[in-house]
């Protein structure tokens, strides 16, 4: 049985203005995880992600590090929330 998790993360590095949110959304669809990604005013990116632990971990591995113009140098997990039955799909915000 796959254990679901719901994590919120802040991504540090070169992640704004370099198609990073699109990269995150594509990976979310590939790993079938739910949530959202959005730019923050401080130049970082916020990710809210939920799904089976193994899929979330693979998703996070996929969106970390350099690719194209982006370089997600560090993913900082800032919260672990209860799994929500209302969180479906994945969206790019702001």
QUIZI-V661872 format. One record per residue. N is the residue number from 0. RES is the residue in one letter. PSI is psi in degrees with one decimal (999 if undefined). Layout:
N&RES&PSI / N&RES&PSI
//
This chain:
0&X&137.0 / 1&X&127.1 / 2&X&121.9 / 3&X&147.8 / 4&X&158.1 / 5&X&107.9 / 6&X&150.2 / 7&X&136.2 / 8&X&153.9 / 9&X&131.4 / 10&X&127.0 / 11&X&146.2 / 12&X&-159.0 / 13&X&93.7 / 14&X&2.7 / 15&X&138.6 / 16&X&16.8 / 17&X&23.5 / 18&X&21.7 / 19&X&-41.5 / 20&X&-36.3 / 21&X&-40.5 / 22&X&-43.1 / 23&X&-45.0 / 24&X&-41.2 / 25&X&-43.0 / 26&X&-38.5 / 27&X&-41.8 / 28&X&-38.9 / 29&X&-39.1 / 30&X&1.6 / 31&X&46.8 / 32&X&157.8 / 33&X&159.9 / 34&X&-146.8 / 35&X&164.9 / 36&X&139.9 / 37&X&150.4 / 38&X&146.6 / 39&X&153.6 / 40&X&-22.2 / 41&X&6.5 / 42&X&-3.3 / 43&X&173.7 / 44&X&140.8 / 45&X&131.1 / 46&X&129.7 / 47&X&116.7 / 48&X&142.2 / 49&X&141.9 / 50&X&-174.0 / 51&X&136.6 / 52&X&-46.0 / 53&X&-38.5 / 54&X&-39.4 / 55&X&-43.0 / 56&X&-40.8 / 57&X&-41.5 / 58&X&-48.6 / 59&X&-36.2 / 60&X&-39.1 / 61&X&-34.6 / 62&X&2.9 / 63&X&157.3 / 64&X&-179.0 / 65&X&143.9 / 66&X&128.7 / 67&X&-131.9 / 68&X&-16.5 / 69&X&155.9 / 70&X&93.9 / 71&X&93.1 / 72&X&-33.4 / 73&X&130.8 / 74&X&115.0 / 75&X&114.7 / 76&X&118.7 / 77&X&-16.9 / 78&X&146.9 / 79&X&119.1 / 80&X&163.1 / 81&X&145.2 / 82&X&135.2 / 83&X&128.6 / 84&X&-12.3 / 85&X&-14.6 / 86&X&111.1 / 87&X&148.6 / 88&X&-177.6 / 89&X&134.0 / 90&X&151.4 / 91&X&126.0 / 92&X&155.2 / 93&X&999
//
